[in-house]
Amino acid sequence: FFFSSRRRHTRCSGVSWARRCVQETDLYTKVISITPRYIVMNKTNYRISCKQEGDKAVVFDLQSQQFNYFHWIDCRKEKRMSIKLHEENREWEWSGGIDITTVGDAPFLICARDDKKITKYIKADIRTDNSII
């Protein structure tokens, strides 16, 4: 499980622009780069769902080895993400909130819905990446 945190901007999503001069003329153009702040990559063997903690709306589902851009449904709420595993034979609860704004490892447990003693230990690897799409 891997998160890439693009920490260049202070809002929920990132927009930056630069003023550039075209060579040999006095023309100026604006270059606008829009970058997602968070990218979630599913490195587990399970299909997962992701959402903002405490929110009912699921942001997206990811199959194993897929990635997608994560955004906060409500920027005023605490910026913590919840994960849910999907398996054919078992129903899983949503994880507790995972702080994806801090770089480093974030281990968490997910409990089975029918038996809270059955758990899965998962580690989120949160990294910073300054590239632009």
PyMOL commands that place a pseudoatom at each C-alpha (Angstrom):
pseudoatom trace, name=CA, resn=PHE, resi=1, chain=A, elem=C, hetatm=0, pos=[0.000, 0.000, 0.000]
pseudoatom trace, name=CA, resn=PHE, resi=2, chain=A, elem=C, hetatm=0, pos=[1.571, 3.293, -1.029]
pseudoatom trace, name=CA, resn=PHE, resi=3, chain=A, elem=C, hetatm=0, pos=[0.598, 6.952, -0.869]
pseudoatom trace, name=CA, resn=SER, resi=4, chain=A, elem=C, hetatm=0, pos=[2.374, 9.743, -2.686]
pseudoatom trace, name=CA, resn=SER, resi=5, chain=A, elem=C, hetatm=0, pos=[1.858, 13.112, -1.072]
pseudoatom trace, name=CA, resn=ARG, resi=6, chain=A, elem=C, hetatm=0, pos=[2.545, 16.050, -3.346]
pseudoatom trace, name=CA, resn=ARG, resi=7, chain=A, elem=C, hetatm=0, pos=[3.207, 18.737, -0.749]
pseudoatom trace, name=CA, resn=ARG, resi=8, chain=A, elem=C, hetatm=0, pos=[3.650, 21.848, -2.888]
pseudoatom trace, name=CA, resn=HIS, resi=9, chain=A, elem=C, hetatm=0, pos=[0.392, 23.643, -2.138]
pseudoatom trace, name=CA, resn=THR, resi=10, chain=A, elem=C, hetatm=0, pos=[-1.727, 24.424, 0.906]
pseudoatom trace, name=CA, resn=ARG, resi=11, chain=A, elem=C, hetatm=0, pos=[-5.178, 23.776, -0.607]
pseudoatom trace, name=CA, resn=CYS, resi=12, chain=A, elem=C, hetatm=0, pos=[-6.888, 20.441, -1.243]
pseudoatom trace, name=CA, resn=SER, resi=13, chain=A, elem=C, hetatm=0, pos=[-5.566, 20.323, -4.774]
pseudoatom trace, name=CA, resn=GLY, resi=14, chain=A, elem=C, hetatm=0, pos=[-2.597, 22.045, -6.317]
pseudoatom trace, name=CA, resn=VAL, resi=15, chain=A, elem=C, hetatm=0, pos=[-2.445, 24.678, -9.009]
pseudoatom trace, name=CA, resn=SER, resi=16, chain=A, elem=C, hetatm=0, pos=[0.678, 26.632, -9.837]
pseudoatom trace, name=CA, resn=TRP, resi=17, chain=A, elem=C, hetatm=0, pos=[1.419, 29.034, -12.642]
pseudoatom trace, name=CA, resn=ALA, resi=18, chain=A, elem=C, hetatm=0, pos=[4.450, 30.802, -14.033]
pseudoatom trace, name=CA, resn=ARG, resi=19, chain=A, elem=C, hetatm=0, pos=[4.871, 33.719, -16.383]
pseudoatom trace, name=CA, resn=ARG, resi=20, chain=A, elem=C, hetatm=0, pos=[7.232, 32.979, -19.257]
pseudoatom trace, name=CA, resn=CYS, resi=21, chain=A, elem=C, hetatm=0, pos=[8.642, 35.168, -22.005]
pseudoatom trace, name=CA, resn=VAL, resi=22, chain=A, elem=C, hetatm=0, pos=[8.681, 33.779, -25.546]
pseudoatom trace, name=CA, resn=GLN, resi=23, chain=A, elem=C, hetatm=0, pos=[12.182, 34.125, -27.019]
pseudoatom trace, name=CA, resn=GLU, resi=24, chain=A, elem=C, hetatm=0, pos=[12.906, 37.020, -29.395]
pseudoatom trace, name=CA, resn=THR, resi=25, chain=A, elem=C, hetatm=0, pos=[9.499, 38.659, -28.800]
pseudoatom trace, name=CA, resn=ASP, resi=26, chain=A, elem=C, hetatm=0, pos=[7.836, 40.591, -26.047]
pseudoatom trace, name=CA, resn=LEU, resi=27, chain=A, elem=C, hetatm=0, pos=[5.016, 38.057, -25.766]
pseudoatom trace, name=CA, resn=TYR, resi=28, chain=A, elem=C, hetatm=0, pos=[4.309, 36.533, -22.385]
pseudoatom trace, name=CA, resn=THR, resi=29, chain=A, elem=C, hetatm=0, pos=[2.411, 33.318, -21.781]
pseudoatom trace, name=CA, resn=LYS, resi=30, chain=A, elem=C, hetatm=0, pos=[1.116, 31.687, -18.640]
pseudoatom trace, name=CA, resn=VAL, resi=31, chain=A, elem=C, hetatm=0, pos=[1.959, 28.078, -17.979]
pseudoatom trace, name=CA, resn=ILE, resi=32, chain=A, elem=C, hetatm=0, pos=[-0.512, 26.441, -15.637]
pseudoatom trace, name=CA, resn=SER, resi=33, chain=A, elem=C, hetatm=0, pos=[0.381, 23.127, -13.998]
pseudoatom trace, name=CA, resn=ILE, resi=34, chain=A, elem=C, hetatm=0, pos=[-2.369, 21.243, -12.191]
pseudoatom trace, name=CA, resn=THR, resi=35, chain=A, elem=C, hetatm=0, pos=[-1.101, 18.538, -9.878]
pseudoatom trace, name=CA, resn=PRO, resi=36, chain=A, elem=C, hetatm=0, pos=[-2.971, 16.123, -7.640]
pseudoatom trace, name=CA, resn=ARG, resi=37, chain=A, elem=C, hetatm=0, pos=[-1.850, 16.425, -4.057]
pseudoatom trace, name=CA, resn=TYR, resi=38, chain=A, elem=C, hetatm=0, pos=[-2.363, 12.745, -3.197]
pseudoatom trace, name=CA, resn=ILE, resi=39, chain=A, elem=C, hetatm=0, pos=[-2.031, 9.613, -5.304]
pseudoatom trace, name=CA, resn=VAL, resi=40, chain=A, elem=C, hetatm=0, pos=[-3.113, 6.273, -3.841]
pseudoatom trace, name=CA, resn=MET, resi=41, chain=A, elem=C, hetatm=0, pos=[-1.510, 3.107, -5.216]
pseudoatom trace, name=CA, resn=ASN, resi=42, chain=A, elem=C, hetatm=0, pos=[-2.998, -0.225, -4.201]
pseudoatom trace, name=CA, resn=LYS, resi=43, chain=A, elem=C, hetatm=0, pos=[-0.069, -2.603, -3.668]
pseudoatom trace, name=CA, resn=THR, resi=44, chain=A, elem=C, hetatm=0, pos=[-2.215, -5.188, -1.840]
pseudoatom trace, name=CA, resn=ASN, resi=45, chain=A, elem=C, hetatm=0, pos=[-3.781, -8.302, -3.359]
pseudoatom trace, name=CA, resn=TYR, resi=46, chain=A, elem=C, hetatm=0, pos=[-7.273, -6.981, -2.554]
pseudoatom trace, name=CA, resn=ARG, resi=47, chain=A, elem=C, hetatm=0, pos=[-9.695, -4.551, -4.114]
pseudoatom trace, name=CA, resn=ILE, resi=48, chain=A, elem=C, hetatm=0, pos=[-9.937, -1.555, -1.788]
pseudoatom trace, name=CA, resn=SER, resi=49, chain=A, elem=C, hetatm=0, pos=[-12.251, 1.421, -1.332]
pseudoatom trace, name=CA, resn=CYS, resi=50, chain=A, elem=C, hetatm=0, pos=[-11.011, 4.821, -0.126]
pseudoatom trace, name=CA, resn=LYS, resi=51, chain=A, elem=C, hetatm=0, pos=[-12.898, 7.694, 1.486]
pseudoatom trace, name=CA, resn=GLN, resi=52, chain=A, elem=C, hetatm=0, pos=[-12.434, 10.586, 3.879]
pseudoatom trace, name=CA, resn=GLU, resi=53, chain=A, elem=C, hetatm=0, pos=[-12.832, 9.415, 7.477]
pseudoatom trace, name=CA, resn=GLY, resi=54, chain=A, elem=C, hetatm=0, pos=[-16.331, 10.025, 8.789]
pseudoatom trace, name=CA, resn=ASP, resi=55, chain=A, elem=C, hetatm=0, pos=[-17.799, 10.668, 5.340]
pseudoatom trace, name=CA, resn=LYS, resi=56, chain=A, elem=C, hetatm=0, pos=[-20.325, 8.320, 3.757]
pseudoatom trace, name=CA, resn=ALA, resi=57, chain=A, elem=C, hetatm=0, pos=[-19.287, 8.959, 0.152]
pseudoatom trace, name=CA, resn=VAL, resi=58, chain=A, elem=C, hetatm=0, pos=[-16.630, 6.607, -1.229]
pseudoatom trace, name=CA, resn=VAL, resi=59, chain=A, elem=C, hetatm=0, pos=[-14.094, 8.554, -3.308]
pseudoatom trace, name=CA, resn=PHE, resi=60, chain=A, elem=C, hetatm=0, pos=[-13.049, 5.523, -5.398]
pseudoatom trace, name=CA, resn=ASP, resi=61, chain=A, elem=C, hetatm=0, pos=[-12.390, 1.779, -5.568]
pseudoatom trace, name=CA, resn=LEU, resi=62, chain=A, elem=C, hetatm=0, pos=[-9.030, 0.374, -6.637]
pseudoatom trace, name=CA, resn=GLN, resi=63, chain=A, elem=C, hetatm=0, pos=[-8.190, -3.058, -7.930]
pseudoatom trace, name=CA, resn=SER, resi=64, chain=A, elem=C, hetatm=0, pos=[-4.858, -4.583, -6.951]
pseudoatom trace, name=CA, resn=GLN, resi=65, chain=A, elem=C, hetatm=0, pos=[-1.902, -2.703, -8.519]
pseudoatom trace, name=CA, resn=GLN, resi=66, chain=A, elem=C, hetatm=0, pos=[-4.064, 0.251, -9.666]
pseudoatom trace, name=CA, resn=PHE, resi=67, chain=A, elem=C, hetatm=0, pos=[-3.706, 3.899, -8.653]
pseudoatom trace, name=CA, resn=ASN, resi=68, chain=A, elem=C, hetatm=0, pos=[-5.922, 6.972, -8.549]
pseudoatom trace, name=CA, resn=TYR, resi=69, chain=A, elem=C, hetatm=0, pos=[-5.847, 10.562, -7.349]
pseudoatom trace, name=CA, resn=PHE, resi=70, chain=A, elem=C, hetatm=0, pos=[-7.329, 11.107, -3.904]
pseudoatom trace, name=CA, resn=HIS, resi=71, chain=A, elem=C, hetatm=0, pos=[-9.150, 14.274, -2.933]
pseudoatom trace, name=CA, resn=TRP, resi=72, chain=A, elem=C, hetatm=0, pos=[-10.916, 15.402, 0.203]
pseudoatom trace, name=CA, resn=ILE, resi=73, chain=A, elem=C, hetatm=0, pos=[-14.696, 15.573, -0.053]
pseudoatom trace, name=CA, resn=ASP, resi=74, chain=A, elem=C, hetatm=0, pos=[-14.757, 18.321, 2.606]
pseudoatom trace, name=CA, resn=CYS, resi=75, chain=A, elem=C, hetatm=0, pos=[-11.538, 20.324, 3.123]
pseudoatom trace, name=CA, resn=ARG, resi=76, chain=A, elem=C, hetatm=0, pos=[-12.861, 21.678, 6.426]
pseudoatom trace, name=CA, resn=LYS, resi=77, chain=A, elem=C, hetatm=0, pos=[-12.949, 18.207, 8.015]
pseudoatom trace, name=CA, resn=GLU, resi=78, chain=A, elem=C, hetatm=0, pos=[-9.926, 16.449, 9.428]
pseudoatom trace, name=CA, resn=LYS, resi=79, chain=A, elem=C, hetatm=0, pos=[-7.708, 15.137, 6.641]
pseudoatom trace, name=CA, resn=ARG, resi=80, chain=A, elem=C, hetatm=0, pos=[-7.717, 11.440, 7.414]
pseudoatom trace, name=CA, resn=MET, resi=81, chain=A, elem=C, hetatm=0, pos=[-8.474, 8.620, 4.992]
pseudoatom trace, name=CA, resn=SER, resi=82, chain=A, elem=C, hetatm=0, pos=[-10.322, 5.337, 5.647]
pseudoatom trace, name=CA, resn=ILE, resi=83, chain=A, elem=C, hetatm=0, pos=[-9.740, 2.108, 3.721]
pseudoatom trace, name=CA, resn=LYS, resi=84, chain=A, elem=C, hetatm=0, pos=[-11.999, -0.904, 3.236]
pseudoatom trace, name=CA, resn=LEU, resi=85, chain=A, elem=C, hetatm=0, pos=[-10.928, -4.295, 1.853]
pseudoatom trace, name=CA, resn=HIS, resi=86, chain=A, elem=C, hetatm=0, pos=[-13.143, -6.345, -0.460]
pseudoatom trace, name=CA, resn=GLU, resi=87, chain=A, elem=C, hetatm=0, pos=[-12.924, -10.127, -0.490]
pseudoatom trace, name=CA, resn=GLU, resi=88, chain=A, elem=C, hetatm=0, pos=[-15.348, -12.681, -1.920]
pseudoatom trace, name=CA, resn=ASN, resi=89, chain=A, elem=C, hetatm=0, pos=[-15.574, -14.739, 1.282]
pseudoatom trace, name=CA, resn=ARG, resi=90, chain=A, elem=C, hetatm=0, pos=[-15.524, -11.990, 3.926]
pseudoatom trace, name=CA, resn=GLU, resi=91, chain=A, elem=C, hetatm=0, pos=[-16.962, -8.533, 4.573]
pseudoatom trace, name=CA, resn=TRP, resi=92, chain=A, elem=C, hetatm=0, pos=[-14.538, -6.034, 6.147]
pseudoatom trace, name=CA, resn=GLU, resi=93, chain=A, elem=C, hetatm=0, pos=[-15.122, -2.876, 8.210]
pseudoatom trace, name=CA, resn=TRP, resi=94, chain=A, elem=C, hetatm=0, pos=[-13.694, 0.547, 7.298]
pseudoatom trace, name=CA, resn=SER, resi=95, chain=A, elem=C, hetatm=0, pos=[-10.284, 1.215, 8.840]
pseudoatom trace, name=CA, resn=GLY, resi=96, chain=A, elem=C, hetatm=0, pos=[-9.790, 3.972, 11.342]
pseudoatom trace, name=CA, resn=GLY, resi=97, chain=A, elem=C, hetatm=0, pos=[-8.533, 7.281, 10.017]
pseudoatom trace, name=CA, resn=ILE, resi=98, chain=A, elem=C, hetatm=0, pos=[-5.084, 7.244, 8.436]
pseudoatom trace, name=CA, resn=ASP, resi=99, chain=A, elem=C, hetatm=0, pos=[-3.130, 10.504, 8.469]
pseudoatom trace, name=CA, resn=ILE, resi=100, chain=A, elem=C, hetatm=0, pos=[-1.803, 10.745, 4.912]
pseudoatom trace, name=CA, resn=THR, resi=101, chain=A, elem=C, hetatm=0, pos=[-0.490, 14.301, 5.372]
pseudoatom trace, name=CA, resn=THR, resi=102, chain=A, elem=C, hetatm=0, pos=[2.584, 13.060, 7.285]
pseudoatom trace, name=CA, resn=VAL, resi=103, chain=A, elem=C, hetatm=0, pos=[5.381, 11.256, 5.445]
pseudoatom trace, name=CA, resn=GLY, resi=104, chain=A, elem=C, hetatm=0, pos=[6.401, 7.840, 6.778]
pseudoatom trace, name=CA, resn=ASP, resi=105, chain=A, elem=C, hetatm=0, pos=[4.886, 4.452, 7.587]
pseudoatom trace, name=CA, resn=ALA, resi=106, chain=A, elem=C, hetatm=0, pos=[1.298, 4.347, 8.833]
pseudoatom trace, name=CA, resn=PRO, resi=107, chain=A, elem=C, hetatm=0, pos=[0.330, 0.843, 10.014]
pseudoatom trace, name=CA, resn=PHE, resi=108, chain=A, elem=C, hetatm=0, pos=[-3.347, 0.112, 10.618]
pseudoatom trace, name=CA, resn=LEU, resi=109, chain=A, elem=C, hetatm=0, pos=[-5.744, -2.779, 11.256]
pseudoatom trace, name=CA, resn=ILE, resi=110, chain=A, elem=C, hetatm=0, pos=[-8.928, -3.681, 9.440]
pseudoatom trace, name=CA, resn=CYS, resi=111, chain=A, elem=C, hetatm=0, pos=[-11.439, -5.927, 11.244]
pseudoatom trace, name=CA, resn=ALA, resi=112, chain=A, elem=C, hetatm=0, pos=[-13.807, -8.468, 9.750]
pseudoatom trace, name=CA, resn=ARG, resi=113, chain=A, elem=C, hetatm=0, pos=[-17.439, -7.365, 10.004]
pseudoatom trace, name=CA, resn=ASP, resi=114, chain=A, elem=C, hetatm=0, pos=[-18.708, -10.730, 11.337]
pseudoatom trace, name=CA, resn=ASP, resi=115, chain=A, elem=C, hetatm=0, pos=[-15.861, -11.397, 13.821]
pseudoatom trace, name=CA, resn=LYS, resi=116, chain=A, elem=C, hetatm=0, pos=[-13.844, -8.478, 15.251]
pseudoatom trace, name=CA, resn=LYS, resi=117, chain=A, elem=C, hetatm=0, pos=[-11.086, -10.900, 16.310]
pseudoatom trace, name=CA, resn=ILE, resi=118, chain=A, elem=C, hetatm=0, pos=[-10.215, -11.500, 12.640]
pseudoatom trace, name=CA, resn=THR, resi=119, chain=A, elem=C, hetatm=0, pos=[-7.997, -8.648, 11.491]
pseudoatom trace, name=CA, resn=LYS, resi=120, chain=A, elem=C, hetatm=0, pos=[-5.635, -7.710, 8.687]
pseudoatom trace, name=CA, resn=TYR, resi=121, chain=A, elem=C, hetatm=0, pos=[-2.525, -5.681, 9.395]
pseudoatom trace, name=CA, resn=ILE, resi=122, chain=A, elem=C, hetatm=0, pos=[-1.704, -3.250, 6.578]
pseudoatom trace, name=CA, resn=LYS, resi=123, chain=A, elem=C, hetatm=0, pos=[1.059, -0.668, 6.294]
pseudoatom trace, name=CA, resn=ALA, resi=124, chain=A, elem=C, hetatm=0, pos=[0.631, 2.526, 4.291]
pseudoatom trace, name=CA, resn=ASP, resi=125, chain=A, elem=C, hetatm=0, pos=[3.923, 3.882, 2.961]
pseudoatom trace, name=CA, resn=ILE, resi=126, chain=A, elem=C, hetatm=0, pos=[3.453, 7.649, 2.655]
pseudoatom trace, name=CA, resn=ARG, resi=127, chain=A, elem=C, hetatm=0, pos=[6.009, 9.448, 0.475]
pseudoatom trace, name=CA, resn=THR, resi=128, chain=A, elem=C, hetatm=0, pos=[6.591, 12.924, -0.908]
pseudoatom trace, name=CA, resn=ASP, resi=129, chain=A, elem=C, hetatm=0, pos=[6.898, 13.411, -4.650]
pseudoatom trace, name=CA, resn=ASN, resi=130, chain=A, elem=C, hetatm=0, pos=[7.396, 16.842, -6.207]
pseudoatom trace, name=CA, resn=SER, resi=131, chain=A, elem=C, hetatm=0, pos=[6.787, 15.941, -9.834]
pseudoatom trace, name=CA, resn=ILE, resi=132, chain=A, elem=C, hetatm=0, pos=[4.109, 17.601, -11.941]
pseudoatom trace, name=CA, resn=ILE, resi=133, chain=A, elem=C, hetatm=0, pos=[1.596, 15.914, -14.237]
for i in range(1, 133): cmd.bond("trace and resi %d" % i, "trace and resi %d" % (i + 1))
show_as sticks, trace
zoom trace
